[in-house]
Amino acid sequence: MFLKILIGFSVLATAIPKQVIPDGEHHVLNKDAGSKDHYVHSQHNPAYDHEAFLGEEAKTFDQLSPEESTRRLGIIVDKIDKDNDGYVTQEELKDWIMYTQQRYIRDNVERQWKSHNPTGKEKFTWTEYKDMVYGDMDERDAAEKQDNKTDDSFSYIQMFKRDRRRWTAADLDGDDALTKEEFTAFLHAEDAEHMKDVIVLETMEDIDKDEDGKISLAEYIGDMYRGEEGEEGEEEEPEWVKNEKEQFSLYRDKDGDGFLNADEVKTWIIPAEFDHAEAESRHLIYEADTDADHKLTKNEILEKYDIFVGSQATDFGEALARHEEF
C-alpha cells in the first residue's frame, strides 16, 4: 500500500487559535496537494485524486450536482490545455498539478506568516510563536493534560514538542527565529531536504507504540487496521492486510530482522526519485484515455468527471476562493 506518508500531527497548531486542540490527521509527503492516501487497503482511493485535482477546497465540488461539476470542470480543462489544441497532454496535466501544489504552499505560508507575524518583521522568534499558539502553557501544564488523554489521542505536549523540534530543524542560522523561507520549511517540511529526518522521526513516533525505536509488523499493520470480528467471533483478515504483510516482509524490511528502522522508514515514506505530479498525471491519463492515444480530449475528461473532480489538478476550490467567474 502506498501510504503517501504519515507526517503526524506536527504544526497543526499553527492553523488554530491557542488553547484549541485540533483533531489529528495523517498528512501526506509530496503532499501539499492533500491529506488523502492514494491507495487505501491496497485499493485505489478516488478521494486522493479529488484533492490532487481540485486543491485545498476540494470538498466544495462534492456538494455540486454532476451536471454543475461537469460544467465547471470543462472551464478548468480549458485552462490546463495551454496550447489550446483541444488535447490535454500528460505534460500539461503534470504542469498544472505542480502549479496547484506550489500555489497551495505559497498561499498557506502567506496566511500563516501574516497571522503569526502581523507587523511584517523579517523574522519572528520561537517565543513569539509559542506564546501565540500555546499561550502561557508550560510543559508541566501540558503534562497534566496528557495524563487525561486517551491512548489514541494526540496530546498538547506532543504537539508542543514536535513544533519545537521542527522549529529548531528549520532554523538554519540557529538564532531561534525564522525567516519566511525558514518558516516555509517549518510548515511544509516535506518539501525541504534538510527536514526529511524530522518527518521520519515523526512517522516513527506515530507508529512505534512500544517506543523501542523500531516498527514491528504488528505496529505497521495496527496503524492501518484494528481488526474486525467475524460472525463466529473469529477475526477475519482482509486480503489487503495479507498483502500489506507481504509488502512489509518483502520490501519494507530490507534487512529481514522483522522490524523497520529509521532508514527503512525513510525509504518507505520518502521513496527516492518519486515525482508525485508525474505519477498523478500518468494515473489520470490512464483512467480517462479511452482511445489510448496518451492524451485527453475534453470529452474524455468530462466522461470521467468523477475521477477528475476527485483530483487536485482542477484546483476548483482555489478558483472559488479567488472568486473566479463560472
ABEGO torsion letter per residue (X at the ends): XBAGEBAEABGAAAABBBGBBBBBBBBBBGAAAEABBABBGGBBBAAAAAAAAAEAAAAAAAABBAAAAAAAAAAAAAAABAAGAGBBBAAAAAAAAAAAAAAAAAAAAAAAAAAABAAGBABBBAAAAAAAAAEABBAAAAAAAAAABBAABBBAAAAAAAAAAAAAAABAAGAGBBBAAAAAAAABAAABAAAAAAAAAAAAAAABAAGAGBBBAAAAAAAABAEBBBAAGBBBBBAAAAAAAAAAAAAABAAGAGBBBAAAAAAAABBBGBBAAAAAAAAAAAAABAAGAGBBBAAAAAAAAAAAAABAAAGAAAAAAAGBBX
